[in-house]
């Protein structure tokens, strides 16, 4: 089972892709974003569907409709009590109220779907889509064509939409309800809008469609799409363990989240925030970034790390192709323990050649372990320099190792050493800066 909760897909990423116009299409979109595909061929197929939409975006750029009209028509088409074929004619003939209400609803239906059909769906260049999805589009088109919408639309415009026309349409809808065609159409339609929504995001943000190979992992101009003015990073690695260093606030977690998100988006078949991307196809994904104590399970931060690591190793031991990110691995325990078990973990990771592991760390002692010294493990760092006693964060990823520490520097720069200086006698300390007297041991 994939561990992707730290990517916040529904909370943070869904809104980025969401250009849908109704809740049903949004639900279909969310489902697409939550389910990694099991094979490269499935991924390429979805990419080709999205490329087909992108090729048609010029004809779809004005795609819109009234949400109110949509929900009313949706209710009309799925309400089986409205169109009982045996009583339609009698109810419409003898009840003026029923006749007027049904007429208004059917006009709403005709006008809405005639617009969607004639302005958008019929105009699609289906040659740009893969064969299987062409059939889905054709089935949608056939369903709408069967209603003869242009004919009824003209009658409505000329105020010639009479009881016999109302009866004809109502009976046709009833028959489609009975044989399940309405539900099948809506399922296709919601997926259609979900794909169109994703393609719009990919196009507007200039995301790239990744390629898949076994020759390592590579990104050009990678960034996190939620950042307002992101720094774009490029890196390539053929090693299966990548160790990331850098001082606090240098951007390690953001970079790892960018990598994790890009790998995940690649596996659901959509574009990724980069100009080029190449990576293997993984079966198991585990992203551990800024995770907290699991209160419900009773796990401490350290135990949560242990359990997530165990899950990955169990999968890797089955020869499953795993991709895993561990942000500041084992920061929940003391330094001596952290160095020892981090060394064991990193050395052990190198055995799983068909997996990729990204690890960020503040443990500078890891530079001395054999797999790092012998370059079995690739090392990168987030660039930062100190100028006028202040750190300047570049947020750029470079090959190598960073030993820069800015904690004491920032501590001093913010005046905390001065604020913590104490004066006084007889067991009392007086801090002039905050004007309070504290009894020793109070």
ABEGO torsion letter per residue (X at the ends): XBBAAAAGAAAAAAAAABABABAAAAAAAAAAAABBBABAAAAAAAAAAAAAAAAAAAAAAABBBBAAAAAAAAAAAABAAAABAAAAAAAAAABAAAAAAAAAAAAAAAAAAAAAAAAAAAABBAAABBAAAAAAAAAAAAAAAAAGAAAAAAAAAAGABBAAAAAAAAAAAAAAAAAGAAAAAAAAAAAAAAAAAAAAAAAAAGBBBBBBBAAEBBBBGBBBAABABBBBBBBBBABABBBBBEBBGAGAAAAAAAAAAAAAAAAAGBBBBBABBBBBBBABBBBBBGBBBBAAAGBBAAAAAAAAAAAAAAAAAAGBBBBBBBBGBGAABBAAAAAAAAAAAAAAAAABAABBBBBBBABAAAAABAAAAAGABBBBBBBBBBBGGBBBBAGBBBBEBBABBAAAAAAAAAGAAAAABBBEBGGBBBBAAAGBBBBBGX
